[in-house]
Amino acid sequence: MEGFFSCSPEVKNVSLYFSCLLWVFSHSLCPLLSAVKLFGCSAAAQVKTSRETKGQFLSVNMAFSVGVMSAMYLTKNISGAHFNPAVTLSFCVLGQVPWGKLVPYCLSQVLGAYLASGLVYMVYYDAIMEFSGGVLTVYGPNETASIFATYPSEYMTLGRSFLDQVVGTGMLMLCILCLEEKRNTPAPSELIPAIVAVIVLGISMSMSANCGAAINPARDLGPRLLTLTAGWGTEVFTCYNYWFWVPLVAPLIGGVIGTFIYLFFIHWHLPDPDPPESLSSLSTISDKIKQPSTMWDNGVELKLN
């Protein structure tokens, strides 16, 4: 199976057809079952509906980070732990992910976020209705739309909120690209999910006040679509002067910018990798062979005239 959909022309029977679908599901749709949104939105619902008596702002940040770590451990060896379109796009630019997988991965990421948000909505339905009085809104003290998607603070301008998302996602890519760099200080592969979770925690703790630190188009669009279909209505897209496109576009641009910053200022300046030990040992042996021998095998010294 050479390409992402290369199996399609070769499907000749039902068994092979379903095998192909299973392969596509495991490599493209597995990220949709990740725990990112389930942890994060559940924490947001708990904090919001309890009026911060059962958690605080930090609780939400930590829950999203735990979700990232859990999802990476679950899917790292299946799909490469791709659940952020901005990261997937950046890896496509680097040539580490085929461009043919970009659209299927992104669609599955949005679908996964939608399904996870729907599950959170069902689990916290009673709490949401009690908190909001049965009126699902985007504005006001009893708004509940922010449990699922991100929205800007009242003081934010469009340009600054766009910059906020670009910087946040750029920092994400800048920090994660170095984790497997052999020429620098690579992290142990078993700890990479935990380290990425700490990076996400740092970004969310320091860059959430303005726009909620989406830094992930799927993390925002999937839940926003859920609120559209679950009763919040079109206001989730029209509010704040149609602000919804900012967390969709800005992270994509920010991720690519962060990637190029890493290439220009870090990757291309790292020292060349050390030669393999086997080559070094071979070189040493050949050098010794070239040296004139002054001893017999039995230890008797040769007299060279």
C-alpha positions as CSV (number, residue, x, y, z in Angstrom):
1,M,0.0,0.0,0.0
2,E,2.1,2.8,-1.3
3,G,-0.1,5.9,-1.1
4,F,-2.9,7.0,1.2
5,F,-5.6,5.8,-1.2
6,S,-3.5,3.6,-3.4
7,C,-5.6,0.6,-2.3
8,S,-8.8,1.9,-4.0
9,P,-8.0,0.9,-7.6
10,E,-7.0,-2.6,-6.4
11,V,-10.2,-3.3,-4.5
12,K,-11.6,-6.4,-6.1
13,N,-13.7,-8.0,-3.4
14,V,-15.6,-7.0,-0.3
15,S,-12.9,-8.3,2.0
16,L,-10.2,-6.2,0.5
17,Y,-12.6,-3.2,0.4
18,F,-13.2,-3.3,4.1
19,S,-9.5,-3.9,4.8
20,C,-8.9,-0.6,2.9
21,L,-11.5,1.2,4.9
22,L,-10.0,-0.1,8.1
23,W,-6.6,1.2,7.1
24,V,-7.9,4.6,6.3
25,F,-9.8,4.7,9.6
26,S,-6.9,3.7,11.7
27,H,-4.5,6.2,10.0
28,S,-6.9,9.1,9.5
29,L,-9.8,8.8,11.9
30,C,-8.1,7.4,14.9
31,P,-7.1,10.9,16.1
32,L,-10.8,11.9,16.3
33,L,-11.1,9.5,19.3
34,S,-8.4,11.5,21.1
35,A,-8.9,12.7,24.6
36,V,-8.0,16.3,24.0
37,K,-11.4,17.8,23.8
38,L,-13.0,15.3,26.1
39,F,-10.7,16.4,29.0
40,G,-10.6,20.1,28.2
41,C,-14.3,20.7,27.5
42,S,-15.3,18.6,30.4
43,A,-13.2,20.7,32.7
44,A,-14.5,23.9,31.2
45,A,-18.1,22.7,31.7
46,Q,-17.4,21.8,35.3
47,V,-15.7,25.1,36.1
48,K,-18.3,27.2,34.3
49,T,-21.5,25.5,35.5
50,S,-20.3,25.3,39.1
51,R,-19.4,29.0,39.0
52,E,-15.8,28.1,39.8
53,T,-16.6,26.2,43.0
54,K,-15.4,23.0,41.4
55,G,-12.3,24.2,39.7
56,Q,-10.6,27.3,38.4
57,F,-9.1,28.6,35.2
58,L,-6.0,26.6,35.8
59,S,-8.1,23.4,36.0
60,V,-9.1,23.9,32.3
61,N,-5.5,24.5,31.2
62,M,-4.3,21.4,33.0
63,A,-7.1,19.2,31.7
64,F,-6.4,20.2,28.1
65,S,-2.7,19.4,28.7
66,V,-3.6,16.0,30.1
67,G,-5.8,15.4,27.1
68,V,-2.9,16.2,24.7
69,M,-0.6,13.8,26.6
70,S,-3.2,11.0,26.6
71,A,-4.1,11.4,23.0
72,M,-0.4,11.3,22.0
73,Y,0.2,8.1,23.9
74,L,-2.9,6.6,22.4
75,T,-2.2,7.4,18.7
76,K,1.5,8.1,18.4
77,N,2.2,4.8,16.6
78,I,-1.0,4.8,14.6
79,S,-1.4,8.2,13.0
80,G,1.6,10.0,14.4
81,A,-0.6,11.7,17.0
82,H,-2.0,14.3,14.6
83,F,-5.0,16.1,16.1
84,N,-4.0,19.7,15.2
85,P,-4.3,20.9,11.6
86,A,-1.7,23.6,12.1
87,V,0.8,20.9,13.2
88,T,-0.1,18.6,10.4
89,L,0.3,21.4,7.8
90,S,3.7,22.3,9.3
91,F,4.9,18.7,9.0
92,C,3.6,18.7,5.4
93,V,5.7,21.8,4.7
94,L,8.7,20.0,6.2
95,G,8.1,16.9,4.1
96,Q,7.5,14.7,7.1
97,V,3.8,14.1,6.2
98,P,2.6,13.4,2.7
99,W,0.4,16.3,1.3
100,G,-2.2,13.7,0.4
101,K,-2.9,13.0,4.1
102,L,-3.5,16.7,5.0
103,V,-7.2,17.0,4.1
104,P,-8.2,13.6,5.5
105,Y,-6.3,14.2,8.7
106,C,-7.8,17.7,9.1
107,L,-11.3,16.5,8.4
108,S,-11.0,13.7,10.9
109,Q,-9.6,16.1,13.5
110,V,-12.6,18.4,13.1
111,L,-15.0,15.5,13.3
112,G,-13.2,14.1,16.4
113,A,-13.5,17.5,18.1
114,Y,-17.2,17.6,17.2
115,L,-17.9,14.1,18.6
116,A,-15.9,14.7,21.8
117,S,-17.8,18.0,22.3
118,G,-21.1,16.2,21.8
119,L,-20.2,13.7,24.4
120,V,-19.3,16.5,26.9
121,Y,-22.7,18.2,26.0
122,M,-24.5,15.0,26.9
123,V,-22.6,14.4,30.1
124,Y,-23.1,18.0,31.3
125,Y,-26.5,18.7,29.8
126,D,-28.3,19.0,33.1
127,A,-25.6,21.3,34.5
128,I,-25.6,23.5,31.4
129,M,-29.4,23.9,31.4
130,E,-29.5,24.6,35.1
131,F,-26.7,27.2,34.8
132,S,-28.1,28.9,31.8
133,G,-31.8,28.7,32.7
134,G,-32.4,26.8,29.5
135,V,-31.3,29.7,27.3
136,L,-28.2,28.8,25.3
137,T,-26.3,32.1,24.5
138,V,-23.0,33.4,23.5
139,Y,-23.2,36.7,25.5
140,G,-24.0,37.6,29.1
141,P,-23.1,36.3,32.5
142,N,-24.8,33.0,31.9
143,E,-23.4,32.3,28.5
144,T,-22.2,28.7,27.9
145,A,-20.9,28.7,24.4
146,S,-17.3,29.3,25.7
147,I,-17.4,25.9,27.3
148,F,-16.8,24.5,23.8
149,A,-15.3,27.0,21.4
150,T,-13.0,30.0,22.0
151,Y,-14.2,33.7,21.9
152,P,-12.3,37.0,22.2
153,S,-12.3,39.2,25.2
154,E,-14.3,42.4,24.8
155,Y,-11.2,44.6,24.6
156,M,-9.6,42.7,21.8
157,T,-9.3,44.0,18.3
158,L,-9.4,41.8,15.2
159,G,-5.8,42.4,14.3
160,R,-4.5,41.8,17.8
161,S,-6.5,38.6,18.3
162,F,-5.1,37.3,15.0
163,L,-1.6,38.1,16.2
164,D,-2.4,36.4,19.5
165,Q,-3.2,33.1,17.7
166,V,-0.2,33.4,15.3
167,V,2.2,33.9,18.2
168,G,0.7,31.1,20.3
169,T,0.8,28.5,17.5
170,G,4.2,29.6,16.4
171,M,5.5,29.0,19.9
172,L,4.0,25.6,19.9
173,M,5.8,24.5,16.7
174,L,9.0,26.1,17.7
175,C,9.1,24.2,20.9
176,I,8.0,20.7,19.6
177,L,10.2,20.6,16.6
178,C,13.3,20.4,18.7
179,L,12.2,17.4,20.7
180,E,13.4,14.7,18.3
181,E,16.4,16.7,16.9
182,K,19.3,14.3,17.2
183,R,21.9,17.0,16.7
184,N,20.6,19.1,19.6
185,T,19.2,17.7,22.9
186,P,16.6,15.2,21.9
187,A,14.0,14.1,24.4
188,P,13.4,10.4,25.2
189,S,10.7,9.2,22.8
190,E,8.7,7.8,25.8
191,L,8.6,11.3,27.4
192,I,7.7,13.4,24.3
193,P,3.9,13.3,24.9
194,A,4.4,14.5,28.5
195,I,6.8,17.3,27.3
196,V,4.4,18.4,24.7
197,A,1.7,18.5,27.3
198,V,3.8,20.8,29.5
199,I,4.4,23.0,26.4
200,V,0.7,23.3,25.8
201,L,0.1,24.0,29.5
202,G,2.7,26.8,29.4
203,I,1.0,28.4,26.3
204,S,-2.5,28.1,27.7
205,M,-1.5,29.5,31.1
206,S,0.2,32.5,29.5
207,M,-1.8,33.2,26.3
208,S,-5.4,32.4,27.1
209,A,-6.7,35.7,28.4
210,N,-7.1,37.4,25.0
211,C,-8.8,34.7,22.9
212,G,-8.7,31.4,24.8
213,A,-5.5,30.0,23.3
214,A,-7.1,27.8,20.6
215,I,-3.8,27.2,18.7
216,N,-5.7,24.4,17.0
217,P,-8.3,25.0,14.2
218,A,-10.0,21.6,14.8
219,R,-10.2,22.3,18.6
220,D,-12.3,25.4,17.8
221,L,-14.3,24.5,14.7
222,G,-15.5,21.1,15.8
223,P,-17.0,22.4,19.1
224,R,-18.3,25.5,17.3
225,L,-20.2,23.3,14.9
226,L,-21.6,21.3,17.8
227,T,-22.9,24.4,19.5
228,L,-24.5,25.5,16.1
229,T,-26.4,22.2,15.9
230,A,-27.1,21.8,19.6
231,G,-29.2,25.0,20.2
232,W,-26.8,28.0,20.4
233,G,-27.7,28.8,16.8
234,T,-25.8,30.8,14.2
235,E,-24.7,33.4,16.8
236,V,-21.7,31.2,17.5
237,F,-20.4,32.2,14.0
238,T,-21.7,35.8,13.7
239,C,-20.8,37.0,17.1
240,Y,-17.9,39.5,17.6
241,N,-18.1,40.6,13.9
242,Y,-17.7,37.1,12.5
243,W,-14.7,36.4,14.6
244,F,-14.8,32.6,14.1
245,W,-12.4,32.6,11.2
246,V,-9.5,33.9,13.3
247,P,-8.8,30.6,15.2
248,L,-9.2,28.8,11.9
249,V,-6.7,30.7,9.8
250,A,-4.3,32.3,12.3
251,P,-3.0,29.0,13.8
252,L,-2.2,27.6,10.3
253,I,-0.1,30.7,9.5
254,G,1.5,30.8,13.0
255,G,2.4,27.1,12.8
256,V,4.2,27.6,9.4
257,I,5.9,30.8,10.7
258,G,7.1,28.9,13.8
259,T,8.4,26.1,11.6
260,F,10.5,28.4,9.4
261,I,11.8,30.3,12.5
262,Y,13.0,26.9,13.8
263,L,14.7,26.1,10.5
264,F,16.3,29.5,10.0
265,F,17.6,30.1,13.5
266,I,18.1,26.6,15.0
267,H,18.0,23.6,12.6
268,W,20.4,25.0,10.0
269,H,22.9,26.1,12.6
270,L,23.3,22.8,14.5
271,P,26.6,20.9,14.2
272,D,26.9,18.0,11.8
273,P,26.1,14.7,13.3
274,D,29.1,12.7,14.7
275,P,30.2,9.8,12.4
276,P,28.9,6.4,13.5
277,E,31.1,4.5,15.9
278,S,31.6,1.7,13.4
279,L,33.1,4.1,10.9
280,S,35.4,5.5,13.6
281,S,36.6,2.1,14.6
282,L,37.2,1.1,11.0
283,S,39.3,4.3,10.5
284,T,41.3,3.5,13.6
285,I,42.0,-0.1,12.4
286,S,43.0,1.1,8.9
287,D,45.4,3.7,10.4
288,K,47.1,1.0,12.5
289,I,47.5,-1.3,9.4
290,K,49.2,1.5,7.6
291,Q,51.8,1.9,10.4
292,P,55.0,-0.2,10.0
293,S,55.0,-3.1,12.4
294,T,58.0,-3.3,14.7
295,M,57.0,-6.4,16.6
296,W,56.5,-10.0,15.6
297,D,53.3,-11.7,16.8
298,N,55.4,-13.4,19.5
299,G,56.7,-10.1,20.8
300,V,60.2,-10.2,19.3
301,E,61.3,-6.7,18.2
302,L,62.2,-6.3,14.5
303,K,65.5,-4.6,13.6
304,L,64.8,-2.2,10.7
305,N,68.0,-1.3,8.8
